[in-house]
Amino acid sequence: MSNFVFTPSEEQIKNSNIQSFMNKHEISSLTELSHKAKTNLDWYWKAVCEDIGIVWDKK
């Protein structure tokens, strides 16, 4: 028996925002994404903001 409340189907994973983000950045696993995010914070936050359309305004 699984301890997860919800397990997405392969189709849901394939069509998810996180999978789209990973595909765009040629990242093959959540482990790889986690490592890249932890070791390159500047890249990660720039990529996330660009991906979801956040525009920061410097004052």
C-alpha positions in Angstrom: 0.0 0.0 0.0 1.3 3.4 -0.9 1.7 6.2 1.6 0.8 8.8 -1.0 -2.6 10.4 -1.0 -2.4 11.1 -4.7 -0.2 9.6 -7.4 -0.5 11.3 -10.8 -0.9 9.3 -13.9 1.8 9.2 -16.6 -0.4 11.5 -18.7 -0.8 14.0 -15.8 3.0 14.0 -15.3 3.6 14.5 -19.0 1.3 17.5 -19.1 2.4 19.1 -15.9 4.0 22.5 -15.6 7.0 21.1 -13.8 7.6 18.6 -16.6 7.3 21.4 -19.1 9.9 23.4 -17.2 12.2 20.5 -17.0 11.9 19.7 -20.7 12.6 23.3 -21.6 15.8 23.2 -19.6 16.8 19.7 -20.7 16.5 18.3 -17.1 15.7 14.6 -17.0 14.7 14.1 -13.3 13.4 15.8 -10.2 16.7 14.9 -8.5 18.6 16.7 -11.3 16.3 19.7 -11.0 16.8 19.8 -7.2 20.5 19.6 -7.5 20.7 22.3 -10.2 18.4 24.6 -8.2 20.5 24.2 -5.0 23.8 24.7 -6.7 22.8 27.6 -9.0 20.2 29.7 -7.3 20.6 32.6 -9.8 19.8 30.4 -12.7 16.9 28.7 -10.9 15.1 31.9 -9.9 15.7 33.6 -13.2 14.3 30.5 -15.1 11.3 30.2 -12.8 10.4 33.8 -13.0 10.7 33.7 -16.8 8.7 30.5 -17.0 5.7 31.9 -15.1 6.0 35.4 -16.3 7.0 37.3 -13.3 8.6 40.7 -14.1 10.6 42.4 -11.4 10.9 46.2 -11.4 14.1 47.7 -9.9 13.6 51.0 -8.1 
